[in-house]
Amino acid sequence: MKFPFGKYQENEVDYVLIFDRPYCAWVLRQDNIKRKFVEFCSVLQEKLESSANEERLKVLISVMPFGKYEDEEFEDFILDDSYCKWLLKTPSFELEYPEHRAYLQQLYDLVYTNQADSKFLTFYVLFFKNTCYMKVGRTTMYIVKRIYGYAGVSTIYRNDNIDLEKSFIVRTNYKSIEKDVLNKFAKSRLDSQSERLFLEVENDLKEYVNSLVQNKTRFNFSIKSLSEYIPFSDGFTFRDSFTLKINQFLDFEHLYLEYLKKNGLHIKYNPFQVQSLN
């Protein structure tokens, strides 16, 4: 069921429950809304009360609830070693968010006890068909899952159609690549805190990333289009063709591979091959 009104109109209730639970609770306190949308509010109430089940909780605790990385997956900033260390040592974090703290500790131990310096992350540049900007970012998450998160889950980018043919990625152990790129093009950012750059620096950005890739010890392949790993031309087609319920998101790789097999695409777009990106 989708929200029939408000700032999340046409967004799935399950998504809004994950990303803005307080808003859902606020809706149910509004008598005029409850009178006008009786059936919807009944479903929302039921989902709100049951949303603490195990699968939903796993998704919820994987997202940072406050601070400079608010609403970002822990996996997306786990390589910010100093911040994660500080967070794990902060008593109030453990007191107020014990499940989040336990999840972060588990992820931190996994990454940093397996020689994180040699662990590759994916740096990406996303172009959109309907905006005047591009977005840069980095993730240790399986990249196809990350892109699906933007196209099918994120309430921020849900209406921005990713151009998968134009967007590109590189794999690297160069941890500060995102920070360095944003500093390099600081004057072209939408604002001082934004990870989005105006399209006017598109060619300069590609040239800069290509120059970084020349350092073979830090990168394991040159720039590649996302269309080499996702069999769709844009994000809207991706999310409309491969649909998941929110509690299936944790099993993304398996379900995506099953989808590829069903459509005869698993050899070219095998997600396990994409993950290693050899």
Backbone as numpy.savetxt, mean C-alpha at the origin, in Angstrom:
# Nx Ny Nz CAx CAy CAz Cx Cy Cz
-21.38 -4.43 0.57 -22.23 -3.23 0.57 -21.35 -1.98 0.57
-21.79 -0.94 -0.17 -21.03 0.29 -0.28 -21.72 1.43 0.46
-20.92 2.41 0.87 -21.48 3.59 1.51 -22.33 4.36 0.50
-23.59 4.70 0.83 -24.46 5.40 -0.12 -24.37 6.91 0.02
-23.47 7.42 0.86 -23.41 8.86 1.12 -22.05 9.21 1.70
-21.83 10.52 1.87 -20.67 11.01 2.60 -19.34 10.92 1.88
-18.27 11.14 2.63 -16.94 11.21 2.03 -16.46 9.87 1.50
-17.09 8.76 1.94 -16.70 7.44 1.45 -17.77 6.85 0.53
-18.57 7.69 -0.07 -19.62 7.20 -0.97 -19.02 6.32 -2.07
-19.66 5.18 -2.29 -19.25 4.18 -3.29 -18.04 3.37 -2.86
-17.54 3.56 -1.62 -16.46 2.71 -1.10 -17.08 1.57 -0.29
-16.48 0.39 -0.37 -16.98 -0.77 0.35 -16.91 -0.54 1.87
-17.94 -0.97 2.57 -18.00 -0.82 4.02 -16.79 -1.49 4.68
-16.41 -2.66 4.20 -15.27 -3.37 4.78 -14.00 -2.54 4.72
-13.79 -1.83 3.61 -12.60 -1.00 3.48 -12.63 0.15 4.48
-13.78 0.80 4.60 -13.89 1.95 5.49 -13.72 1.53 6.95
-14.21 0.35 7.29 -14.04 -0.17 8.65 -12.56 -0.32 9.00
-11.76 -0.69 8.02 -10.33 -0.86 8.26 -9.63 0.48 8.36
-9.94 1.39 7.43 -9.17 2.62 7.33 -9.74 3.80 8.13
-11.02 3.75 8.47 -11.60 4.87 9.22 -12.73 4.37 10.11
-12.39 3.51 11.05 -13.39 2.95 11.96 -14.13 4.03 12.74
-13.45 5.11 13.22 -14.16 6.17 13.94 -15.29 6.80 13.13
-15.07 6.92 11.82 -16.12 7.50 10.97 -17.37 6.61 10.98
-17.17 5.29 10.92 -18.29 4.36 10.95 -19.08 4.49 12.25
-18.34 4.62 13.35 -19.00 4.78 14.64 -19.76 6.10 14.70
-19.18 7.14 14.11 -19.85 8.45 14.07 -21.15 8.38 13.29
-21.12 7.69 12.15 -22.32 7.53 11.33 -23.47 6.94 12.14
-23.16 5.95 12.94 -24.19 5.25 13.70 -24.71 6.08 14.88
-24.07 7.20 15.15 -24.57 8.10 16.20 -25.46 9.21 15.65
-25.61 9.24 14.31 -26.40 10.29 13.68 -27.82 9.80 13.43
-28.77 10.33 14.21 -30.16 9.86 14.12 -30.76 10.08 12.74
-30.44 11.20 12.10 -31.02 11.47 10.77 -30.54 10.46 9.73
-29.27 10.04 9.84 -28.74 9.03 8.91 -29.38 7.67 9.18
-29.53 7.34 10.45 -30.12 6.04 10.81 -31.57 5.93 10.35
-32.28 7.06 10.36 -33.67 7.04 9.89 -33.75 6.91 8.37
-32.83 7.54 7.68 -32.87 7.57 6.21 -32.29 6.30 5.60
-31.29 5.72 6.25 -30.60 4.55 5.70 -30.69 3.39 6.70
-31.88 2.94 6.94 -32.14 1.94 7.97 -31.38 0.64 7.70
-31.55 0.08 6.49 -30.92 -1.19 6.17 -29.40 -1.08 6.18
-28.88 0.00 5.60 -27.44 0.20 5.56 -26.87 0.27 6.98
-27.50 1.06 7.84 -27.00 1.24 9.20 -27.07 -0.06 10.00
-28.07 -0.87 9.69 -28.18 -2.16 10.37 -27.00 -3.05 10.01
-26.63 -3.07 8.71 -25.49 -3.86 8.25 -24.19 -3.29 8.83
-24.07 -1.97 8.81 -22.87 -1.32 9.33 -22.69 -1.63 10.82
-23.77 -1.58 11.57 -23.72 -1.89 13.00 -23.23 -3.32 13.23
-23.76 -4.23 12.44 -23.38 -5.63 12.58 -21.91 -5.83 12.25
-21.46 -5.20 11.18 -20.06 -5.34 10.79 -19.14 -4.67 11.80
-19.57 -3.55 12.32 -18.75 -2.84 13.30 -18.56 -3.68 14.56
-19.61 -4.33 14.98 -19.55 -5.13 16.19 -18.73 -6.41 16.01
-18.71 -6.91 14.78 -18.01 -8.17 14.54 -16.62 -7.98 13.94
-16.22 -6.72 13.76 -14.98 -6.44 13.01 -13.71 -6.75 13.79
-13.86 -7.21 15.01 -12.66 -7.58 15.78 -12.30 -9.05 15.62
-12.90 -9.70 14.62 -12.55 -11.12 14.41 -11.09 -11.24 13.98
-10.57 -12.42 14.04 -9.13 -12.63 13.87 -8.57 -12.11 12.55
-9.23 -12.43 11.44 -8.69 -12.02 10.16 -8.67 -10.51 10.02
-9.76 -9.86 10.42 -9.83 -8.41 10.30 -8.82 -7.74 11.22
-8.62 -8.31 12.39 -7.67 -7.75 13.34 -6.26 -7.80 12.78
-5.93 -8.89 12.08 -4.60 -9.01 11.48 -4.35 -7.89 10.49
-5.37 -7.56 9.70 -5.22 -6.47 8.74 -5.08 -5.15 9.47
-5.92 -4.95 10.47 -5.95 -3.69 11.20 -4.62 -3.41 11.88
-4.01 -4.40 12.52 -2.78 -4.16 13.27 -1.56 -4.05 12.39
-1.70 -4.28 11.10 -0.56 -4.13 10.19 -0.42 -2.70 9.69
-1.31 -1.81 10.13 -1.31 -0.41 9.70 -0.98 0.50 10.88
-0.07 1.45 10.66 0.35 2.37 11.72 -0.79 3.32 12.07
-1.19 3.40 13.35 -2.37 4.19 13.72 -2.12 5.67 13.98
-0.85 6.12 13.97 -0.58 7.53 14.28 0.81 7.90 13.78
1.17 9.18 13.95 2.54 9.62 13.67 2.82 9.89 12.21
4.10 10.00 11.88 4.48 10.40 10.52 4.18 9.32 9.49
3.98 8.08 9.93 3.63 7.00 9.01 2.17 6.56 9.19
1.34 7.43 9.72 -0.06 7.10 9.96 -0.72 6.56 8.70
-1.47 5.45 8.86 -2.22 4.78 7.78 -1.33 4.04 6.78
-0.02 3.96 7.05 0.86 3.20 6.19 1.09 1.81 6.78
1.31 0.83 5.89 1.62 -0.52 6.35 2.98 -0.51 7.05
3.09 -1.26 8.15 4.37 -1.36 8.85 5.47 -1.83 7.89
5.11 -2.71 6.97 6.09 -3.23 6.01 6.68 -2.13 5.15
5.93 -1.02 4.98 6.40 0.04 4.11 7.44 0.94 4.75
7.54 0.91 6.10 8.57 1.75 6.72 9.45 0.96 7.68
9.42 -0.37 7.58 10.23 -1.20 8.46 11.72 -0.93 8.29
12.13 -0.43 7.12 13.54 -0.15 6.89 13.98 1.19 7.47
13.03 1.93 8.07 13.40 3.11 8.84 13.80 2.61 10.23
15.00 2.11 10.31 15.47 1.39 11.49 15.36 2.22 12.77
15.84 3.47 12.73 15.87 4.29 13.94 14.46 4.58 14.45
13.53 4.82 13.54 12.15 5.11 13.96 11.51 3.88 14.59
11.72 2.73 13.96 11.13 1.48 14.49 11.71 1.14 15.85
13.01 1.35 16.01 13.63 1.10 17.31 13.02 2.00 18.38
12.87 3.27 18.03 12.29 4.23 18.98 10.86 3.82 19.33
10.11 3.43 18.33 8.71 3.05 18.55 8.61 1.84 19.47
9.46 0.86 19.24 9.42 -0.36 20.05 9.85 -0.11 21.50
10.61 0.96 21.73 11.07 1.27 23.09 10.14 2.24 23.81
9.12 2.72 23.11 8.22 3.71 23.69 7.13 3.03 24.52
7.10 3.24 25.85 6.12 2.55 26.71 4.67 2.81 26.32
4.36 4.04 25.92 2.97 4.37 25.60 2.47 3.60 24.37
3.37 3.30 23.44 2.99 2.53 22.26 2.55 1.12 22.67
3.31 0.50 23.56 2.95 -0.84 24.04 1.69 -0.81 24.89
1.52 0.25 25.64 0.36 0.35 26.52 -0.93 0.57 25.73
-0.89 1.47 24.75 -2.10 1.86 24.02 -2.36 0.97 22.80
-1.29 0.42 22.21 -1.45 -0.38 21.00 -0.66 -1.69 21.12
-1.02 -2.54 22.05 -0.23 -3.76 22.28 -0.19 -4.70 21.07
-1.31 -4.82 20.32 -1.33 -5.72 19.16 -0.44 -5.17 18.05
-0.49 -3.84 17.84 0.36 -3.22 16.81 1.84 -3.38 17.17
2.14 -3.18 18.46 3.52 -3.28 18.90 4.06 -4.70 18.72
3.23 -5.70 19.03 3.63 -7.10 18.87 3.87 -7.42 17.40
2.99 -6.89 16.53 3.14 -7.12 15.09 4.43 -6.49 14.58
4.70 -5.24 15.00 5.92 -4.56 14.57 7.16 -5.30 15.07
7.14 -5.76 16.30 8.28 -6.50 16.85 8.57 -7.75 16.04
7.50 -8.47 15.69 7.66 -9.68 14.90 8.26 -9.38 13.54
7.76 -8.33 12.91 8.26 -7.94 11.59 9.70 -7.44 11.68
10.00 -6.66 12.71 11.34 -6.12 12.90 12.35 -7.25 13.11
12.00 -8.21 13.94 12.88 -9.35 14.18 13.12 -10.15 12.91
12.06 -10.30 12.11 12.17 -11.06 10.88 13.14 -10.40 9.91
13.03 -9.08 9.80 13.87 -8.34 8.85 15.30 -8.21 9.34
15.47 -7.79 10.58 16.81 -7.44 11.05 17.60 -8.61 11.61
16.99 -9.77 11.74 17.78 -10.95 12.10 18.11 -11.76 10.86
17.73 -11.23 9.70 18.05 -11.88 8.44 18.84 -10.96 7.53
19.74 -10.17 8.18 20.66 -9.31 7.45 19.91 -8.38 6.51
19.22 -7.42 7.10 18.42 -6.49 6.32 19.23 -5.69 5.31
20.56 -5.53 5.60 21.37 -4.76 4.66 21.41 -5.40 3.29
21.24 -6.72 3.22 21.27 -7.40 1.93 19.86 -7.65 1.40
18.86 -7.20 2.13 17.48 -7.41 1.74 17.07 -6.34 0.73
16.51 -6.77 -0.38 16.10 -5.83 -1.40 14.68 -5.33 -1.15
14.49 -4.07 -1.45 13.16 -3.49 -1.41 12.81 -3.04 -2.83
11.56 -2.69 -3.04 11.13 -2.21 -4.35 10.84 -0.72 -4.27
11.51 0.03 -5.13 11.22 1.46 -5.28 10.32 1.61 -6.49
9.23 2.37 -6.33 8.28 2.49 -7.43 7.94 3.95 -7.72
7.60 4.19 -8.98 7.08 5.49 -9.42 5.77 5.22 -10.13
4.68 5.75 -9.58 3.36 5.52 -10.14 2.87 6.74 -10.91
2.39 6.49 -12.11 1.75 7.52 -12.92 0.25 7.24 -12.95
-0.54 8.29 -13.05 -1.99 8.14 -13.05 -2.57 8.74 -14.33
-3.67 8.16 -14.80 -4.27 8.61 -16.05 -5.09 9.88 -15.88
-5.40 10.25 -14.64 -6.32 11.37 -14.43 -5.80 12.41 -13.44
-4.46 12.48 -13.26 -3.91 13.46 -12.34 -2.72 14.18 -12.98
-2.27 15.24 -12.30 -1.13 16.02 -12.80 0.14 15.68 -12.02
0.13 14.56 -11.32 1.29 14.22 -10.51 1.64 12.74 -10.64
2.81 12.37 -10.14 3.24 10.98 -10.02 3.61 10.75 -8.56
3.53 9.52 -8.12 3.82 9.19 -6.72 5.04 8.28 -6.66
5.96 8.59 -5.75 7.11 7.72 -5.54 6.95 7.04 -4.18
7.55 5.88 -4.04 7.47 5.15 -2.78 8.40 3.97 -2.77
8.45 3.26 -1.67 9.26 2.06 -1.54 8.49 1.08 -0.67
8.76 -0.19 -0.85 8.07 -1.19 -0.04 8.87 -2.47 0.00
8.76 -3.20 1.11 9.31 -4.55 1.19 8.21 -5.56 0.90
7.00 -5.07 0.74 5.86 -5.92 0.42 5.96 -6.44 -1.01
5.36 -7.58 -1.26 5.22 -8.09 -2.62 4.60 -6.98 -3.47
5.29 -6.53 -4.52 4.94 -5.30 -5.21 3.55 -5.33 -5.84
3.12 -6.47 -6.37 1.79 -6.55 -6.98 0.72 -6.33 -5.91
0.94 -6.85 -4.72 0.01 -6.64 -3.60 -0.01 -5.17 -3.21
1.14 -4.52 -3.21 1.22 -3.10 -2.89 0.39 -2.28 -3.88
0.54 -2.59 -5.17 -0.19 -1.85 -6.20 -1.69 -2.11 -6.09
-2.05 -3.35 -5.79 -3.47 -3.66 -5.61 -4.03 -2.89 -4.41
-3.18 -2.70 -3.40 -3.61 -1.92 -2.24 -3.99 -0.50 -2.63
-3.20 0.11 -3.52 -3.53 1.45 -3.99 -4.78 1.43 -4.87
-4.85 0.46 -5.77 -5.94 0.44 -6.75 -7.26 -0.02 -6.17
-7.21 -0.97 -5.22 -8.44 -1.58 -4.77 -8.82 -1.37 -3.33
-7.88 -0.87 -2.50 -8.14 -0.76 -1.07 -8.03 0.67 -0.57
-7.00 1.39 -1.00 -6.74 2.73 -0.47 -7.89 3.69 -0.73
-8.31 4.39 0.31 -9.34 5.42 0.14 -8.73 6.70 -0.41
-7.42 6.85 -0.32 -6.75 8.06 -0.81 -6.59 8.02 -2.32
-6.20 6.85 -2.85 -5.91 6.75 -4.28 -6.97 5.96 -5.06
-8.07 5.63 -4.41 -9.08 4.78 -5.04 -9.64 5.39 -6.33
-9.69 6.71 -6.40 -10.25 7.37 -7.59 -9.18 7.81 -8.58
-7.93 7.46 -8.29 -6.82 7.79 -9.20 -6.40 6.53 -9.95
-6.59 6.53 -11.25 -6.35 5.34 -12.07 -4.87 5.20 -12.41
-4.21 4.20 -11.85 -2.78 3.99 -12.08 -2.53 3.52 -13.52
-1.61 4.17 -14.19 -1.19 3.77 -15.53 -0.09 2.72 -15.36
-0.45 1.45 -15.45 0.51 0.38 -15.17 1.58 0.25 -16.25
1.29 0.71 -17.45 2.28 0.63 -18.53 3.36 1.70 -18.36
2.97 2.84 -17.86 3.90 3.95 -17.70 4.64 3.89 -16.36
3.99 3.37 -15.33 4.60 3.27 -14.00 5.76 2.28 -14.03
6.76 2.50 -13.18 7.92 1.61 -13.21 8.47 1.34 -11.82
9.31 0.32 -11.73 9.92 -0.09 -10.47 11.39 -0.43 -10.68
12.14 -0.42 -9.57 13.48 -1.00 -9.54 13.60 -1.74 -8.21
14.46 -2.74 -8.15 14.70 -3.47 -6.90 16.09 -3.09 -6.40
16.20 -2.80 -5.11 17.44 -2.26 -4.59 17.59 -2.52 -3.10
18.83 -2.48 -2.60 19.06 -2.49 -1.15 19.50 -1.10 -0.69
19.27 -0.12 -1.54 19.57 1.28 -1.28 18.40 1.86 -0.47
18.51 1.77 0.87 17.38 2.06 1.75 16.87 3.49 1.66
17.75 4.45 1.39 17.34 5.85 1.40 16.93 6.36 0.03
16.68 5.47 -0.92 16.39 5.91 -2.29 15.18 6.84 -2.35
14.11 6.51 -1.64 12.92 7.36 -1.68 13.23 8.75 -1.12
13.90 8.78 0.02 14.25 10.05 0.66 15.13 10.88 -0.25
16.12 10.23 -0.89 17.05 10.96 -1.75 16.34 11.51 -2.99
15.42 10.72 -3.55 14.67 11.19 -4.72 13.80 12.40 -4.35
13.13 12.32 -3.22 12.27 13.42 -2.79 13.09 14.67 -2.48
14.27 14.50 -1.92 15.15 15.65 -1.67 15.65 16.25 -2.97
15.99 15.38 -3.91 16.49 15.82 -5.21 15.46 16.68 -5.93
14.18 16.31 -5.80 13.11 17.01 -6.52 12.18 17.74 -5.54
12.78 18.27 -4.48 12.00 18.92 -3.42 11.13 20.06 -3.95
11.62 20.81 -4.90 10.87 21.95 -5.43 9.70 21.52 -6.30
9.66 20.25 -6.67 8.58 19.76 -7.54 7.56 18.92 -6.78
7.67 18.89 -5.45 6.69 18.14 -4.66 5.42 18.96 -4.52
4.27 18.26 -4.42 3.01 18.97 -4.27 3.00 19.81 -3.01
3.64 19.31 -1.95 3.86 20.07 -0.73 5.06 19.45 -0.02
5.50 20.06 1.06 6.74 19.63 1.70 6.67 18.23 2.29
5.46 17.74 2.57 5.29 16.42 3.17 4.88 15.35 2.15
4.65 15.76 0.93 4.07 14.86 -0.06 5.09 13.94 -0.71
4.63 12.73 -1.07 5.44 11.80 -1.84 5.09 11.91 -3.33
4.33 12.95 -3.67 3.88 13.15 -5.04 4.66 14.29 -5.69
5.03 14.09 -6.95 5.79 15.08 -7.71 5.01 15.50 -8.94
5.16 16.75 -9.32 4.50 17.22 -10.54 5.11 16.54 -11.77
4.30 16.33 -12.77 4.73 15.59 -13.96 5.82 16.31 -14.75
6.02 17.58 -14.49 7.01 18.33 -15.25 8.43 17.79 -15.09
8.68 17.02 -14.02 10.02 16.48 -13.80 10.10 14.99 -14.16
9.12 14.50 -14.90 9.08 13.08 -15.26 10.37 12.60 -15.90
10.84 13.30 -16.92 12.04 12.87 -17.64 13.29 12.98 -16.75
13.36 14.06 -15.97 14.50 14.23 -15.07 14.52 13.13 -14.01
13.34 12.74 -13.53 13.27 11.68 -12.53 13.78 10.37 -13.09
13.33 10.01 -14.28 13.77 8.75 -14.91 15.28 8.77 -15.13
15.79 9.91 -15.57 17.24 10.04 -15.80 18.01 9.87 -14.50
17.49 10.45 -13.42 18.15 10.36 -12.12 18.14 8.92 -11.61
16.98 8.25 -11.69 16.90 6.86 -11.24 17.81 5.98 -12.09
17.85 6.22 -13.39 18.74 5.45 -14.27 20.20 5.64 -13.87
20.55 6.84 -13.45 21.94 7.09 -13.02 22.25 6.32 -11.74
21.26 6.19 -10.86 21.46 5.43 -9.62 21.63 3.94 -9.91
20.88 3.47 -10.90 20.88 2.04 -11.22 22.24 1.58 -11.75
23.06 2.52 -12.19 24.38 2.16 -12.70 25.25 1.53 -11.61
24.88 1.78 -10.34 25.61 1.15 -9.23 25.08 -0.27 -9.06
25.72 -1.22 -9.68 25.24 -2.61 -9.73 25.21 -3.30 -8.37
25.96 -2.76 -7.39 25.95 -3.40 -6.08 24.69 -3.08 -5.29
23.98 -2.05 -5.73 22.77 -1.64 -5.02 21.48 -2.02 -5.73
21.55 -2.33 -7.00 20.35 -2.64 -7.77 20.52 -3.97 -8.48
19.43 -4.75 -8.58 19.57 -6.03 -9.27 18.84 -6.08 -10.61
18.30 -4.96 -11.06 17.91 -4.83 -12.47 17.59 -3.37 -12.77
17.57 -3.01 -14.05 17.25 -1.65 -14.45 15.75 -1.41 -14.37
15.34 -0.21 -14.70 13.92 0.16 -14.63 13.05 -0.80 -15.43
11.95 -1.24 -14.82 11.00 -2.10 -15.51 9.58 -1.59 -15.32
8.79 -1.71 -16.35 7.40 -1.28 -16.29 6.58 -2.24 -15.43
5.60 -1.71 -14.72 4.72 -2.57 -13.92 3.90 -3.50 -14.80
3.72 -3.13 -16.05 2.94 -3.98 -16.95 3.65 -5.29 -17.25
4.94 -5.39 -16.90 5.66 -6.66 -17.06 5.27 -7.66 -15.99
4.63 -7.17 -14.92 4.30 -8.02 -13.78 2.81 -8.10 -13.48
2.05 -7.20 -14.06 0.60 -7.18 -13.85 -0.08 -7.16 -15.21
-0.94 -8.14 -15.51 -1.49 -8.29 -16.86 -2.66 -7.37 -17.18
-2.55 -6.12 -16.76 -3.59 -5.13 -17.04 -2.92 -3.81 -17.38
-3.64 -2.95 -18.09 -3.06 -1.67 -18.50 -3.20 -0.59 -17.44
-4.17 -0.76 -16.53 -4.40 0.29 -15.54 -4.97 -0.30 -14.26
-4.93 0.52 -13.21 -5.36 0.06 -11.89 -6.83 -0.25 -11.79
-7.68 0.54 -12.47 -9.12 0.28 -12.40 -9.45 -1.09 -12.98
-8.83 -1.43 -14.10 -9.08 -2.74 -14.72 -8.57 -3.85 -13.81
-7.43 -3.62 -13.16 -6.85 -4.59 -12.23 -7.84 -4.92 -11.13
-8.36 -3.90 -10.43 -9.23 -4.14 -9.29 -10.60 -4.67 -9.70
-11.05 -4.30 -10.91 -12.36 -4.78 -11.38 -12.28 -6.23 -11.87
-11.11 -6.64 -12.33 -10.94 -8.00 -12.86 -10.55 -9.00 -11.78
-9.80 -8.53 -10.81 -9.35 -9.40 -9.71 -9.87 -8.80 -8.41
-10.99 -9.29 -7.94 -11.64 -8.71 -6.77 -11.45 -9.59 -5.54
-11.14 -8.95 -4.42 -10.95 -9.65 -3.15 -11.80 -9.01 -2.07
-12.26 -9.84 -1.14 -12.86 -9.33 0.08 -11.72 -8.95 1.01
-12.00 -8.03 1.94 -10.93 -7.51 2.79 -10.24 -8.60 3.59
-10.99 -9.63 4.02 -10.36 -10.68 4.83 -9.58 -11.68 3.98
-9.57 -11.49 2.66 -8.77 -12.34 1.77 -7.42 -11.69 1.45
-7.25 -10.43 1.85 -6.08 -9.68 1.45 -4.79 -10.30 1.98
-4.85 -10.91 3.16 -3.66 -11.52 3.74 -3.15 -12.70 2.92
-4.05 -13.32 2.17 -3.70 -14.48 1.35 -3.57 -14.06 -0.11
-3.14 -12.84 -0.33 -3.14 -12.25 -1.67 -2.35 -13.07 -2.68
-1.09 -13.42 -2.35 -0.23 -14.09 -3.31 -0.85 -15.39 -3.83
-1.39 -16.19 -2.91 -2.00 -17.46 -3.30 -3.22 -17.24 -4.19
-4.08 -16.33 -3.81 -5.30 -16.08 -4.57 -4.99 -15.46 -5.93
-3.97 -14.61 -5.97 -3.58 -14.00 -7.24 -3.01 -15.05 -8.19
-2.20 -15.96 -7.67 -1.66 -17.03 -8.50 -2.78 -17.91 -9.04
-3.77 -18.21 -8.21 -4.92 -19.01 -8.67 -5.65 -18.29 -9.79
-5.78 -16.98 -9.66 -6.44 -16.19 -10.71 -5.64 -16.27 -12.02
-4.32 -16.13 -11.91 -3.47 -16.19 -13.10 -3.56 -17.56 -13.78
-3.55 -18.62 -12.97 -3.66 -19.97 -13.52 -4.97 -20.16 -14.26
-6.05 -19.69 -13.66 -7.38 -19.83 -14.25 -7.46 -19.16 -15.60
-6.68 -18.09 -15.78 -6.73 -17.33 -17.02 -5.52 -17.57 -17.92
-4.74 -18.62 -17.60 -3.61 -18.99 -18.44 -2.49 -17.97 -18.46
-2.31 -17.24 -17.37 -1.31 -16.17 -17.32 -0.19 -16.45 -16.32
-0.22 -17.61 -15.67 0.67 -17.86 -14.55 2.13 -18.02 -14.92
2.42 -18.41 -16.16 3.82 -18.58 -16.55 4.49 -17.22 -16.73
3.84 -16.33 -17.45 4.41 -15.01 -17.71 4.37 -14.11 -16.48
3.31 -14.23 -15.69 3.11 -13.31 -14.57 3.16 -14.01 -13.21
3.89 -15.12 -13.12 3.99 -15.86 -11.86 4.43 -14.93 -10.74
3.59 -14.75 -9.71 3.94 -13.80 -8.64 5.19 -14.17 -7.86
5.56 -15.44 -7.82 6.76 -15.84 -7.11 8.00 -15.47 -7.90
7.90 -15.50 -9.23 8.98 -15.01 -10.06 9.10 -13.50 -9.94
7.96 -12.83 -9.85 7.96 -11.38 -9.71 8.60 -10.98 -8.38
8.31 -11.76 -7.35 8.84 -11.43 -6.02 10.36 -11.45 -6.02
10.96 -12.44 -6.67 12.41 -12.51 -6.69 13.01 -11.58 -7.73
12.26 -11.34 -8.83 12.67 -10.43 -9.87 14.10 -10.68 -10.35
14.35 -11.93 -10.67 15.69 -12.28 -11.14 15.90 -11.87 -12.60
